[in-house]
Amino acid sequence: MTNAVSAAAEREISNERIYDAPRELVWRAWTDLDHISQWWGPIGFTTTTAKFDFREGGQWLHTMHGPDGTDYPNEITYKVIEKPSRIEYEHGGCPLFYTTVIFEDLDGKTRLSMRMLFNSAEDRDDTARRYGAIEGLEQTLGRLKEFLQQH
């Protein structure tokens, strides 16, 4: 492993899932506001959207409401959209990170790979500790599975 690869790995949070759903449905779950609002966020969270402009350069401004009443404002700016295979976005604010989501067709199922890349290992570790980002991502992708099973 090269130093560049190991340094990037220290700055990332990633997850991969295979969903028993066609790629087009998984894509719509991520790109349709009516859908994403139903599953986005860890268990017990709800999401309120102020703006949803799904296009390169567009933004998704939303607040995640935790079960304890804490609000978490989020600012996402879409950088790359390659329907139906790839979304890349920058999560603004604190912490700043870049996310890549890959949608791969597996004969009617979908492999979803998600990678959040932080500016530093310290930012990654702080986000994991302060916001429970690793478990939160796991729960969010679990909620997506439940959503897909209903649709």
DSSP file (Angstrom, degrees, kcal/mol; ACC not computed):
  #  RESIDUE AA STRUCTURE BP1 BP2  ACC     N-H-->O    O-->H-N    N-H-->O    O-->H-N    TCO  KAPPA ALPHA  PHI   PSI    X-CA   Y-CA   Z-CA
    1    1 A M              0   0    0      0, 0.0     2,-0.1     0, 0.0     0, 0.0   0.000 360.0 360.0 360.0 132.9    0.0    0.0    0.0
    2    2 A T     >  -     0   0    0      1,-0.1     4,-2.4     4,-0.0     5,-0.2  -0.360 360.0-112.8 -79.1 163.4    1.4    3.4   -0.9
    3    3 A N  H  > S+     0   0    0      1,-0.2     4,-2.5     2,-0.2     5,-0.2   0.874 117.3  54.7 -62.2 -36.8    1.6    6.3    1.5
    4    4 A A  H  > S+     0   0    0      2,-0.2     4,-2.1     1,-0.2    -1,-0.2   0.912 109.7  46.2 -64.9 -41.9   -1.1    8.2   -0.5
    5    5 A V  H  > S+     0   0    0      2,-0.2     4,-2.4     1,-0.2    -2,-0.2   0.929 114.4  46.5 -66.7 -44.9   -3.5    5.3   -0.3
    6    6 A S  H  X S+     0   0    0     -4,-2.4     4,-1.7     1,-0.2    -2,-0.2   0.880 111.5  52.1 -66.8 -36.2   -3.0    4.7    3.4
    7    7 A A  H  X S+     0   0    0     -4,-2.5     4,-0.5    -5,-0.2    -1,-0.2   0.904 110.6  47.9 -65.1 -40.4   -3.3    8.5    4.1
    8    8 A A  H >< S+     0   0    0     -4,-2.1     3,-1.3     1,-0.2    -2,-0.2   0.912 108.6  54.5 -65.9 -41.4   -6.6    8.6    2.2
    9    9 A A  H >< S+     0   0    0     -4,-2.4     3,-1.2     1,-0.3    -1,-0.2   0.861 103.7  55.6 -60.9 -35.6   -7.9    5.6    4.1
   10   10 A E  H 3< S+     0   0    0     -4,-1.7    -1,-0.3     1,-0.2    -2,-0.2   0.674 108.6  49.8 -69.6 -16.4   -7.2    7.3    7.4
   11   11 A R  T << S+     0   0    0     -3,-1.3   107,-3.2    -4,-0.5     2,-0.3   0.292 100.9  83.7-104.0   8.6   -9.4   10.2    6.2
   12   12 A E  E <   -A  117   0A   0     -3,-1.2     2,-0.4   105,-0.2   105,-0.2  -0.810  50.3-163.4-122.0 155.9  -12.4    8.2    5.1
   13   13 A I  E     +A  116   0A   0    103,-2.1   103,-3.2    -2,-0.3     2,-0.3  -0.999  32.0 168.6-124.1 127.0  -15.6    6.6    6.4
   14   14 A S  E     -A  115   0A   0     -2,-0.4     2,-0.3   101,-0.2   101,-0.2  -0.933  17.4-179.3-141.1 163.0  -17.1    4.2    3.9
   15   15 A N  E     -A  114   0A   0     99,-2.2    99,-3.0    -2,-0.3     2,-0.4  -0.980   9.1-157.8-156.9 154.0  -19.7    1.5    3.6
   16   16 A E  E     +A  113   0A   0     -2,-0.3     2,-0.3    97,-0.2    97,-0.2  -0.999  13.3 176.0-139.6 137.5  -20.9   -0.9    1.0
   17   17 A R  E     -A  112   0A   0     95,-2.5    95,-3.3    -2,-0.4     2,-0.5  -0.974  23.9-142.2-137.6 150.6  -24.3   -2.7    0.7
   18   18 A I  E     -A  111   0A   0     -2,-0.3     2,-0.4    93,-0.2    93,-0.2  -0.981  23.8-161.0-112.2 122.8  -26.0   -4.9   -1.7
   19   19 A Y  E     -A  110   0A   0     91,-3.2    91,-2.4    -2,-0.5     2,-2.0  -0.838  23.8-131.0-105.7 139.5  -29.7   -4.2   -2.0
   20   20 A D  S    S+     0   0    0     -2,-0.4    89,-0.2    89,-0.2    -2,-0.0  -0.476  80.8  92.1 -84.3  65.6  -32.3   -6.6   -3.4
   21   21 A A  S    S-     0   0    0     -2,-2.0    -2,-0.2    89,-0.1    87,-0.1  -0.980  84.9 -93.2-155.8 147.5  -33.7   -3.8   -5.6
   22   22 A P    >>  -     0   0    0      0, 0.0     4,-2.0     0, 0.0     3,-0.7  -0.323  35.9-116.9 -66.2 150.1  -33.0   -2.6   -9.1
   23   23 A R  H 3> S+     0   0    0     86,-0.4     4,-2.9     1,-0.2     5,-0.2   0.851 113.1  60.1 -56.1 -37.5  -30.5    0.2   -9.6
   24   24 A E  H 3> S+     0   0    0      1,-0.2     4,-2.3     2,-0.2    -1,-0.2   0.889 107.0  46.1 -60.7 -39.2  -33.1    2.6  -11.0
   25   25 A L  H <> S+     0   0    0     -3,-0.7     4,-2.2     2,-0.2    -1,-0.2   0.913 112.8  48.7 -69.5 -42.3  -35.2    2.3   -7.7
   26   26 A V  H  X S+     0   0    0     -4,-2.0     4,-1.1     2,-0.2    -2,-0.2   0.911 111.6  51.1 -63.1 -41.1  -32.1    2.8   -5.5
   27   27 A W  H >X S+     0   0    0     -4,-2.9     4,-1.4     1,-0.2     3,-0.8   0.939 109.8  48.9 -60.0 -48.1  -31.1    5.8   -7.7
   28   28 A R  H 3X S+     0   0    0     -4,-2.3     4,-2.0     1,-0.3     8,-0.3   0.874 104.2  59.9 -61.1 -36.5  -34.6    7.3   -7.3
   29   29 A A  H 3< S+     0   0    0     -4,-2.2    -1,-0.3     1,-0.2    -2,-0.2   0.829 112.9  39.4 -59.9 -30.4  -34.5    6.8   -3.5
   30   30 A W  H << S+     0   0    0     -4,-1.1    -1,-0.2    -3,-0.8    -2,-0.2   0.685 123.3  38.1 -88.6 -21.6  -31.4    9.0   -3.5
   31   31 A T  H  < S+     0   0    0     -4,-1.4     2,-0.6    -3,-0.2    -2,-0.2   0.486  96.5  78.9-116.8  -4.4  -32.5   11.6   -6.0
   32   32 A D    >X  -     0   0    0     -4,-2.0     4,-2.7    -5,-0.2     3,-0.8  -0.933  67.0-147.0-108.6 121.7  -36.3   12.1   -5.4
   33   33 A L  H 3> S+     0   0    0     -2,-0.6     4,-1.9     1,-0.3     5,-0.2   0.859  98.2  56.9 -57.8 -38.5  -37.0   14.4   -2.4
   34   34 A D  H 34 S+     0   0    0      1,-0.2     4,-0.3     2,-0.2    -1,-0.3   0.857 114.8  39.5 -62.2 -32.9  -40.2   12.5   -1.6
   35   35 A H  H X> S+     0   0    0     -3,-0.8     3,-1.9    -7,-0.3     4,-0.7   0.955 114.0  48.7 -79.8 -54.3  -38.2    9.3   -1.3
   36   36 A I  H >X S+     0   0    0     -4,-2.7     4,-2.2    -8,-0.3     3,-0.8   0.820 104.2  62.2 -61.2 -31.0  -35.0   10.5    0.4
   37   37 A S  H 3< S+     0   0    0     -4,-1.9    10,-0.4    -5,-0.3    -1,-0.3   0.742  99.8  56.7 -65.0 -21.6  -37.0   12.4    3.1
   38   38 A Q  H <4 S+     0   0    0     -3,-1.9    -1,-0.2    -4,-0.3    -2,-0.2   0.713 122.9  17.3 -83.8 -21.1  -38.4    9.0    4.2
   39   39 A W  H << S+     0   0    0     -3,-0.8    -2,-0.2    -4,-0.7   104,-0.2   0.564  86.1 120.6-128.6 -11.7  -35.2    7.2    5.0
   40   40 A W     <  +     0   0    0     -4,-2.2   101,-0.0    -5,-0.2   100,-0.0  -0.344  62.8  25.2 -67.5 132.6  -32.3    9.7    5.3
   41   41 A G  S    S-     0   0    0     -2,-0.1   102,-0.2    95,-0.1     3,-0.1  -0.138  94.2 -54.8 105.5 162.7  -30.5    9.7    8.6
   42   42 A P  S >  S-     0   0    0      0, 0.0     3,-2.1     0, 0.0    94,-0.1  -0.079  79.4 -60.6 -65.4 171.4  -29.8    7.3   11.5
   43   43 A I  T 3  S+     0   0    0      1,-0.3     3,-0.1    93,-0.0    97,-0.1  -0.285 126.1  18.9 -56.0 131.4  -32.6    5.5   13.4
   44   44 A G  T 3  S+     0   0    0      1,-0.3    -1,-0.3    -3,-0.1     2,-0.2   0.290  98.4 119.4  90.5  -9.7  -35.0    8.0   15.1
   45   45 A F    <   -     0   0    0     -3,-2.1    -1,-0.3    21,-0.1     2,-0.3  -0.585  42.7-165.0 -88.5 150.5  -34.0   11.0   12.9
   46   46 A T  E     -B   65   0A   0     19,-1.6    19,-3.2    -2,-0.2     2,-0.4  -0.867  11.7-139.0-123.1 164.8  -36.2   13.0   10.7
   47   47 A T  E     -B   64   0A   0    -10,-0.4     2,-0.5    -2,-0.3    17,-0.2  -0.989   9.4-165.1-131.5 131.7  -35.2   15.4    8.0
   48   48 A T  E     -B   63   0A   0     15,-2.6    15,-2.9    -2,-0.4     2,-0.5  -0.972  16.7-149.4-113.0 127.9  -36.6   18.8    7.0
   49   49 A T  E     +B   62   0A   0     -2,-0.5    13,-0.3    13,-0.2     3,-0.1  -0.840  22.8 176.2-103.5 130.3  -35.6   20.2    3.6
   50   50 A A  E    S+     0   0A   0     11,-3.0     2,-0.3    -2,-0.5    12,-0.2   0.733  78.9   7.1 -94.1 -31.4  -35.3   23.9    2.9
   51   51 A K  E     -B   61   0A   0     10,-1.7    10,-2.2     2,-0.0    -1,-0.4  -0.976  55.8-178.0-154.2 135.7  -33.9   23.4   -0.6
   52   52 A F  E     +B   60   0A   0     -2,-0.3     2,-0.5     8,-0.2     8,-0.2  -0.867  13.5 160.9-139.2 104.0  -33.5   20.4   -3.0
   53   53 A D        -     0   0    0      6,-2.6     2,-1.6    -2,-0.4    25,-0.3  -0.818  20.7-163.8-125.3  87.1  -31.9   21.2   -6.3
   54   54 A F        +     0   0    0     -2,-0.5     2,-0.3   -23,-0.1     6,-0.0  -0.577  49.5  94.7 -83.4  90.2  -30.6   17.9   -7.7
   55   55 A R  S >  S-     0   0    0     -2,-1.6     3,-2.8    23,-0.0    23,-0.3  -0.947  89.5 -70.6-162.0 160.5  -28.2   18.9  -10.4
   56   56 A E  T 3  S+     0   0    0     -2,-0.3    23,-0.2     1,-0.3     3,-0.1  -0.432 127.9  17.1 -60.2 127.0  -24.5   19.5  -10.7
   57   57 A G  T 3  S+     0   0    0     21,-3.6    -1,-0.3     1,-0.4    22,-0.1   0.210 104.0 119.8  91.0 -13.8  -23.9   22.7   -8.8
   58   58 A G    <   -     0   0    0     -3,-2.8    20,-2.6    20,-0.1    -1,-0.4  -0.299  53.6-133.9 -79.6 167.8  -27.3   22.4   -7.0
   59   59 A Q  E     - C   0  77A   0     18,-0.2    -6,-2.6    -3,-0.1     2,-0.5  -0.904  14.0-154.4-127.4 152.0  -27.8   22.1   -3.3
   60   60 A W  E     -BC  52  76A   0     16,-2.5    16,-2.1    -2,-0.3     2,-0.6  -0.954  19.9-173.9-119.3 106.9  -29.7   20.1   -0.8
   61   61 A L  E     +BC  51  75A   0    -10,-2.2   -11,-3.0    -2,-0.5   -10,-1.7  -0.908  21.8 149.3-103.8 117.2  -30.1   22.2    2.4
   62   62 A H  E     -BC  49  74A   0     12,-2.0    12,-3.0    -2,-0.6     2,-0.5  -0.962  40.2-134.7-146.8 160.6  -31.7   20.2    5.1
   63   63 A T  E     -BC  48  73A   0    -15,-2.9   -15,-2.6    -2,-0.3     2,-0.5  -0.981  15.3-148.1-119.7 127.6  -31.8   19.8    8.9
   64   64 A M  E     -BC  47  72A   0      8,-2.5     8,-2.8    -2,-0.5     2,-0.7  -0.832  12.9-150.1 -92.7 129.6  -31.6   16.4   10.5
   65   65 A H  E     -BC  46  71A   0    -19,-3.2   -19,-1.6    -2,-0.5     6,-0.2  -0.896  11.3-144.3-105.7 114.2  -33.6   16.3   13.7
   66   66 A G    >   -     0   0    0      4,-3.4     3,-2.1    -2,-0.7   -21,-0.1  -0.322  24.4-112.0 -73.8 158.1  -32.2   13.9   16.3
   67   67 A P  T 3  S+     0   0    0      0, 0.0    -1,-0.1     0, 0.0   -23,-0.1   0.707 118.5  58.7 -63.3 -18.9  -34.5   11.9   18.6
   68   68 A D  T 3  S-     0   0    0      2,-0.1     3,-0.1     0, 0.0    -2,-0.0   0.376 124.6-102.0 -90.4   4.7  -33.2   13.9   21.5
   69   69 A G  S <  S+     0   0    0     -3,-2.1     2,-0.3     1,-0.3     0, 0.0   0.387  76.3 140.1  92.8  -3.8  -34.4   17.2   19.9
   70   70 A T        -     0   0    0     -5,-0.1    -4,-3.4     1,-0.0     2,-0.4  -0.562  43.0-143.4 -75.8 135.5  -31.0   18.3   18.6
   71   71 A D  E     -C   65   0A   0     -2,-0.3    -6,-0.2    -6,-0.2    -1,-0.0  -0.829  10.5-165.0-100.8 138.6  -31.0   19.8   15.1
   72   72 A Y  E     -C   64   0A   0     -8,-2.8    -8,-2.5    -2,-0.4     2,-0.1  -0.885  11.6-150.5-125.0  97.1  -28.1   19.2   12.7
   73   73 A P  E     -C   63   0A   0      0, 0.0     2,-0.4     0, 0.0   -10,-0.2  -0.429  16.4-167.2 -67.8 141.3  -28.1   21.6    9.7
   74   74 A N  E     -C   62   0A   0    -12,-3.0   -12,-2.0    -2,-0.1     2,-0.5  -0.989  14.8-166.0-133.8 140.9  -26.5   20.2    6.6
   75   75 A E  E     -C   61   0A   0     17,-0.5    17,-3.2    -2,-0.4     2,-0.5  -0.957  11.4-178.5-128.9 111.5  -25.4   21.8    3.3
   76   76 A I  E     -CD  60  91A   0    -16,-2.1   -16,-2.5    -2,-0.5     2,-0.5  -0.933   8.2-167.0-112.3 131.2  -24.8   19.5    0.4
   77   77 A T  E     -CD  59  90A   0     13,-2.4    13,-2.6    -2,-0.5     2,-0.3  -0.977  21.6-132.5-117.7 119.6  -23.6   20.8   -3.0
   78   78 A Y  E     + D   0  89A   0    -20,-2.6   -21,-3.6    -2,-0.5    11,-0.3  -0.545  30.2 170.1 -74.3 128.2  -23.8   18.3   -5.8
   79   79 A K  E     +     0   0A   0      9,-3.0     2,-0.4     1,-0.3    10,-0.2   0.792  65.5  20.5-105.6 -42.4  -20.5   18.1   -7.8
   80   80 A V  E     + D   0  88A   0      8,-1.7     8,-2.7   -24,-0.1     2,-0.4  -0.998  57.1 178.6-135.1 129.7  -20.9   15.1  -10.2
   81   81 A I  E     + D   0  87A   0     -2,-0.4     2,-0.5     6,-0.2     6,-0.2  -0.963   4.6 171.3-131.5 115.3  -24.2   13.4  -11.2
   82   82 A E  E >>  - D   0  86A   0      4,-3.0     3,-2.8    -2,-0.4     4,-2.0  -0.818  42.5-112.3-124.0  88.5  -23.9   10.5  -13.6
   83   83 A K  T 34 S-     0   0    0     -2,-0.5    -2,-0.0     1,-0.3     4,-0.0  -0.391  88.3  -2.2 -65.1 133.9  -27.3    8.9  -13.8
   84   84 A P  T 34 S+     0   0    0      0, 0.0    -1,-0.3     0, 0.0     3,-0.1  -0.751 132.7  46.8-104.6  33.6  -27.8    6.1  -12.7
   85   85 A S  T <4 S+     0   0    0     -3,-2.8    18,-2.5     1,-0.2     2,-0.3   0.684 102.5  28.2-114.3 -19.8  -24.3    5.2  -11.5
   86   86 A R  E  <  +DE  82 102A   0     -4,-2.0    -4,-3.0    16,-0.2     2,-0.4  -0.992  40.4 179.1-154.5 138.0  -22.6    8.0   -9.5
   87   87 A I  E     -DE  81 101A   0     14,-2.2    14,-3.1    -2,-0.3     2,-0.4  -0.996  10.0-176.0-132.5 132.8  -23.3   11.0   -7.3
   88   88 A E  E     +DE  80 100A   0     -8,-2.7    -9,-3.0    -2,-0.4    -8,-1.7  -0.996  12.0 167.3-126.4 136.2  -20.5   13.1   -5.8
   89   89 A Y  E     -DE  78  99A   0     10,-2.4    10,-3.3    -2,-0.4     2,-0.5  -0.988  31.6-128.2-146.9 156.9  -21.2   15.9   -3.4
   90   90 A E  E     -DE  77  98A   0    -13,-2.6   -13,-2.4    -2,-0.3     2,-0.8  -0.906  17.1-146.2-104.4 130.1  -19.4   18.2   -0.9
   91   91 A H  E     -DE  76  97A   0      6,-3.4     6,-1.6    -2,-0.5   -15,-0.2  -0.864  25.6-155.0 -94.4 110.6  -20.8   18.4    2.6
   92   92 A G        +     0   0    0    -17,-3.2   -17,-0.5    -2,-0.8     2,-0.2  -0.148  49.4  35.6 -80.3 177.2  -20.2   22.1    3.6
   93   93 A G  S    S+     0   0    0    -19,-0.1    -2,-0.1     1,-0.1   -19,-0.1  -0.473 104.0   5.7  82.7-151.2  -19.8   23.5    7.1
   94   94 A C  S    S+     0   0    0      1,-0.3     2,-0.1    -2,-0.2    -2,-0.1  -0.950 132.0  24.8-118.5 113.9  -18.1   21.8    9.9
   95   95 A P  S    S-     0   0    0      0, 0.0     2,-0.5     0, 0.0    -1,-0.3   0.503  84.9-154.4 -91.4 155.5  -16.9   19.3    9.1
   96   96 A L        +     0   0    0     -2,-0.1    23,-0.8    -6,-0.0     2,-0.3  -0.762  27.9 156.4 -85.5 130.6  -16.2   19.7    5.5
   97   97 A F  E     -EF  91 118A   0     -6,-1.6    -6,-3.4    -2,-0.5     2,-0.4  -0.986  36.7-128.3-152.5 162.7  -16.1   16.4    3.6
   98   98 A Y  E     -EF  90 117A   0     19,-2.6    19,-3.4    -2,-0.3     2,-0.4  -0.941  23.4-159.9-115.9 130.5  -16.5   15.0    0.1
   99   99 A T  E     -EF  89 116A   0    -10,-3.3   -10,-2.4    -2,-0.4     2,-0.4  -0.915   8.6-168.9-117.8 137.1  -18.8   12.0   -0.6
  100  100 A T  E     -EF  88 115A   0     15,-2.3    15,-2.4    -2,-0.4     2,-0.5  -0.992   5.0-170.4-121.1 128.8  -18.9    9.6   -3.5
  101  101 A V  E     -EF  87 114A   0    -14,-3.1   -14,-2.2    -2,-0.4     2,-0.4  -0.982   4.4-165.0-121.5 123.3  -21.8    7.2   -4.0
  102  102 A I  E     -EF  86 113A   0     11,-2.9    11,-2.2    -2,-0.5     2,-0.6  -0.919   5.2-161.6-111.8 132.6  -21.6    4.5   -6.6
  103  103 A F  E     - F   0 112A   0    -18,-2.5     2,-0.5    -2,-0.4     9,-0.2  -0.957  13.2-173.4-113.8 112.3  -24.6    2.5   -7.8
  104  104 A E  E     - F   0 111A   0      7,-2.9     7,-2.8    -2,-0.6     2,-0.3  -0.930  21.1-130.5-115.3 126.8  -23.7   -0.7   -9.5
  105  105 A D  E     - F   0 110A   0     -2,-0.5     5,-0.2     5,-0.2     2,-0.2  -0.581  21.4-177.3 -74.6 128.6  -26.2   -3.0  -11.3
  106  106 A L  E >   - F   0 109A   0      3,-3.0     3,-1.2    -2,-0.3     4,-0.1  -0.576  67.8 -67.8-124.1  66.6  -25.9   -6.7  -10.2
  107  107 A D  T 3  S-     0   0    0      1,-0.3     3,-0.1    -2,-0.2    -2,-0.0   0.932 116.7 -24.3  50.7  55.0  -28.5   -8.4  -12.4
  108  108 A G  T 3  S+     0   0    0      1,-0.5    -1,-0.3   -87,-0.1     2,-0.2   0.205 128.7  85.5  97.1 -15.4  -31.5   -6.8  -10.7
  109  109 A K  E <  S- F   0 106A   0     -3,-1.2    -3,-3.0   -89,-0.2    -1,-0.5  -0.616  70.5-132.5-104.8 173.8  -29.8   -6.1   -7.4
  110  110 A T  E     -AF  19 105A   0    -91,-2.4   -91,-3.2    -5,-0.2     2,-0.6  -0.988   5.3-153.1-135.0 127.5  -27.7   -3.0   -6.6
  111  111 A R  E     -AF  18 104A   0     -7,-2.8    -7,-2.9    -2,-0.4     2,-0.5  -0.886  19.2-165.5 -92.7 122.1  -24.3   -2.7   -5.0
  112  112 A L  E     -AF  17 103A   0    -95,-3.3   -95,-2.5    -2,-0.6     2,-0.5  -0.946   5.6-173.0-110.6 124.7  -24.1    0.7   -3.3
  113  113 A S  E     -AF  16 102A   0    -11,-2.2   -11,-2.9    -2,-0.5     2,-0.4  -0.975   2.6-173.3-118.0 129.2  -20.7    2.0   -2.3
  114  114 A M  E     -AF  15 101A   0    -99,-3.0   -99,-2.2    -2,-0.5     2,-0.4  -0.985   3.8-178.6-127.9 130.4  -20.4    5.2   -0.2
  115  115 A R  E     -AF  14 100A   0    -15,-2.4   -15,-2.3    -2,-0.4     2,-0.6  -0.983   9.7-165.3-133.5 121.2  -17.2    6.9    0.7
  116  116 A M  E     -AF  13  99A   0   -103,-3.2  -103,-2.1    -2,-0.4     2,-0.5  -0.933  12.1-163.1-104.5 121.1  -16.9   10.1    2.8
  117  117 A L  E     -AF  12  98A   0    -19,-3.4   -19,-2.6    -2,-0.6  -105,-0.2  -0.927   4.5-160.5-112.6 121.3  -13.4   11.7    2.5
  118  118 A F  E     - F   0  97A   0   -107,-3.2   -21,-0.2    -2,-0.5  -107,-0.1  -0.517  29.5-114.3 -96.3 163.4  -12.4   14.2    5.1
  119  119 A N  S    S+     0   0    0    -23,-0.8     2,-0.3    -2,-0.2    -1,-0.1   0.782  96.5   6.5 -67.6 -27.2   -9.6   16.9    4.9
  120  120 A S  S  > S-     0   0    0   -109,-0.1     4,-2.0     1,-0.1     5,-0.1  -0.974  71.5-112.6-150.7 161.7   -7.7   15.2    7.7
  121  121 A A  H  > S+     0   0    0     -2,-0.3     4,-2.8     1,-0.2     5,-0.2   0.847 118.8  57.3 -63.0 -33.5   -7.6   12.0    9.8
  122  122 A E  H  > S+     0   0    0      2,-0.2     4,-2.7     1,-0.2    -1,-0.2   0.914 105.7  48.3 -64.7 -42.9   -8.4   14.3   12.8
  123  123 A D  H  > S+     0   0    0      2,-0.2     4,-2.4     1,-0.2    -2,-0.2   0.916 113.1  48.7 -62.4 -42.4  -11.5   15.7   11.1
  124  124 A R  H  X S+     0   0    0     -4,-2.0     4,-2.4     2,-0.2    -2,-0.2   0.947 113.6  45.5 -61.2 -49.5  -12.6   12.1   10.3
  125  125 A D  H  X S+     0   0    0     -4,-2.8     4,-2.3     1,-0.2     5,-0.2   0.887 112.9  50.6 -64.1 -39.8  -12.0   10.9   13.9
  126  126 A D  H  X S+     0   0    0     -4,-2.7     4,-3.4     2,-0.2     5,-0.4   0.904 111.6  48.0 -64.6 -41.6  -13.7   13.9   15.4
  127  127 A T  H  X S+     0   0    0     -4,-2.4     4,-2.0     2,-0.2     6,-1.0   0.899 111.9  49.7 -66.2 -40.8  -16.8   13.4   13.2
  128  128 A A  H  X S+     0   0    0     -4,-2.4     4,-0.7     4,-0.2     6,-0.2   0.908 119.4  37.9 -63.4 -41.3  -16.9    9.7   14.1
  129  129 A R  H  < S+     0   0    0     -4,-2.3    -2,-0.2    -5,-0.2    -3,-0.2   0.943 122.4  39.5 -75.8 -50.1  -16.6   10.5   17.8
  130  130 A R  H  < S+     0   0    0     -4,-3.4    -3,-0.2    -5,-0.2    -2,-0.2   0.878 131.9  22.5 -71.9 -39.8  -18.8   13.6   18.0
  131  131 A Y  H  < S-     0   0    0     -4,-2.0    -1,-0.2    -5,-0.4    -3,-0.2   0.430  96.6-121.5-111.1  -0.8  -21.6   12.7   15.7
  132  132 A G     X  +     0   0    0     -4,-0.7     4,-3.0    -5,-0.3    -4,-0.2   0.901  48.6 167.6  62.1  40.0  -21.4    8.9   15.7
  133  133 A A  H  >  +     0   0    0     -6,-1.0     4,-2.2     1,-0.2     5,-0.2   0.798  65.4  52.7 -64.0 -33.0  -20.8    9.0   11.9
  134  134 A I  H  > S+     0   0    0     -6,-0.2     4,-1.9     2,-0.2    -1,-0.2   0.965 117.7  36.3 -69.1 -50.7  -19.7    5.4   11.4
  135  135 A E  H  > S+     0   0    0     -7,-0.2     4,-2.6     1,-0.2    -2,-0.2   0.862 115.6  57.3 -67.6 -35.6  -22.8    3.9   13.2
  136  136 A G  H  X S+     0   0    0     -4,-3.0     4,-2.5     2,-0.2    -2,-0.2   0.896 106.8  47.8 -62.2 -40.7  -24.9    6.7   11.7
  137  137 A L  H  X S+     0   0    0     -4,-2.2     4,-2.6     2,-0.2     5,-0.2   0.924 111.1  51.4 -65.1 -43.9  -24.0    5.7    8.2
  138  138 A E  H  X S+     0   0    0     -4,-1.9     4,-1.5     1,-0.2    -2,-0.2   0.919 113.4  44.6 -57.8 -45.4  -24.6    2.1    9.0
  139  139 A Q  H  X S+     0   0    0     -4,-2.6     4,-2.4     2,-0.2    -2,-0.2   0.895 111.1  53.4 -67.9 -40.5  -28.1    3.0   10.3
  140  140 A T  H  X S+     0   0    0     -4,-2.5     4,-1.9     1,-0.2    -2,-0.2   0.929 110.2  46.7 -60.8 -46.0  -28.9    5.3    7.4
  141  141 A L  H  X S+     0   0    0     -4,-2.6     4,-1.7     1,-0.2    -1,-0.2   0.804 110.4  54.7 -68.8 -27.6  -28.1    2.6    4.9
  142  142 A G  H  X S+     0   0    0     -4,-1.5     4,-2.0    -5,-0.2    -1,-0.2   0.880 106.4  50.7 -67.5 -39.6  -30.2    0.2    6.9
  143  143 A R  H  X S+     0   0    0     -4,-2.4     4,-2.4     1,-0.2    -2,-0.2   0.865 106.5  55.3 -66.1 -35.0  -33.1    2.6    6.7
  144  144 A L  H  X S+     0   0    0     -4,-1.9     4,-2.8     2,-0.2    -1,-0.2   0.918 105.3  53.0 -61.6 -42.5  -32.6    2.7    3.0
  145  145 A K  H  X S+     0   0    0     -4,-1.7     4,-2.1     1,-0.2    -2,-0.2   0.933 109.6  47.9 -58.1 -46.6  -32.9   -1.1    2.9
  146  146 A E  H  X S+     0   0    0     -4,-2.0     4,-1.0     1,-0.2    -1,-0.2   0.908 111.7  50.4 -61.1 -42.5  -36.2   -0.9    4.7
  147  147 A F  H >X S+     0   0    0     -4,-2.4     3,-0.8     1,-0.2     4,-0.5   0.933 110.3  49.3 -60.3 -46.7  -37.5    1.9    2.4
  148  148 A L  H >< S+     0   0    0     -4,-2.8     3,-0.9     1,-0.3    -1,-0.2   0.853 105.2  57.8 -64.1 -35.1  -36.6   -0.2   -0.7
  149  149 A Q  H 3< S+     0   0    0     -4,-2.1    -1,-0.3     1,-0.2    -2,-0.2   0.776 107.4  49.2 -65.6 -25.3  -38.3   -3.3    0.7
  150  150 A Q  H <<        0   0    0     -4,-1.0    -1,-0.2    -3,-0.8    -2,-0.2   0.548 360.0 360.0 -89.2  -8.6  -41.5   -1.2    0.9
  151  151 A H    <<        0   0    0     -3,-0.9    -2,-0.2    -4,-0.5    -1,-0.2   0.405 360.0 360.0-121.9 360.0  -41.3    0.1   -2.7
